[in-house]
Amino acid sequence: MSLQRLRGHAKLRVHSLTLRMAIAALAVLICGCAVSQTTVVKPANAPAKLLTASKDDLIWRYNRQAQTVTSLNATVSMKLTAGSAYSGVIEQYHEVNGFILAAKPASVRVIGQAPVVAKNIFDMVSDGEKFDIYIPSKNEFIEGPDNLTRQASKPIENLRPQHLVDALLWEPMLAGTPVLFEEASEGSGRYYILTAIHATSDQGATKESAVGSSDWEILRKVWFDRINLQIVHVENFTSGGKVASDVHYSNWVAVSPTPNAPQEPSFATSADSAMATISYPRQIVISRPSDDYQLQIEIKKLTVNEPIPADRFVLAQPPGTKLIRPEENTTEAPKP
């Protein structure tokens, strides 16, 4: 066979191989176009499991917290987030460090210090009947009754230390208090709500007065997160259905065991039985619409149920300070 013929056969084989490869590639392409494509979508996080509880369970949990924590000594930071009542002493510092002492039934002392220099910018005490406030930078000493409702012309004079103890140390729900029970949704959250009501007339909470009566008002609403049954929101009301305080609680952390914890009832859940310690929230946001302020408290260090000497809740007027009595709208000359 001649060299020319051999070259012709070689070219023919190359062309044949190229043709077969092209046909195979075309077949793959056609098959690929015929197959539908599937996009894998990452599944969303599964919703958290919701816990269930009865009305009696939740009343017990609330009262357990209210009855167990009888005093606290806390190192805190305080930040004004809305309103004007604290603007005279906090706004210029944006955030104030300080200390809170509180003991039942109604004693509280709050000391606020300027950042970095740790210099006192206010010192407040209350025994549940009267309050005293010392403002070093203004050389003023303010005193008045805790039930004072008149708004002072100066925002600084609207400070009420008793508002803090009401948010920090709860009053238990008394036996026999009518309580409503409901479920609620707010955004992605799921909650149980206890609503304590009371009769406004002298006839009391009788069955006869309860049905169709217009003499009942809301006393308190307590919100429980159904993820862990922790208390996240407490609203207290005054007459006419007005909100006296609206307090949010978060970041609950276990504190040391307490010797005066009440015994668990027969309906306590397994989660309750497993609780060896009492928890306390480290983030507290207090809103008081009628007093025009919202205060955020972050607890950095906390001790509960240790005895606090009575003299820690005494604040005497320093010599040379101006005495202000908001209920009388008067200012006295500096005390010698």
Disulfide bonds with the S-S distance in Angstrom:
none
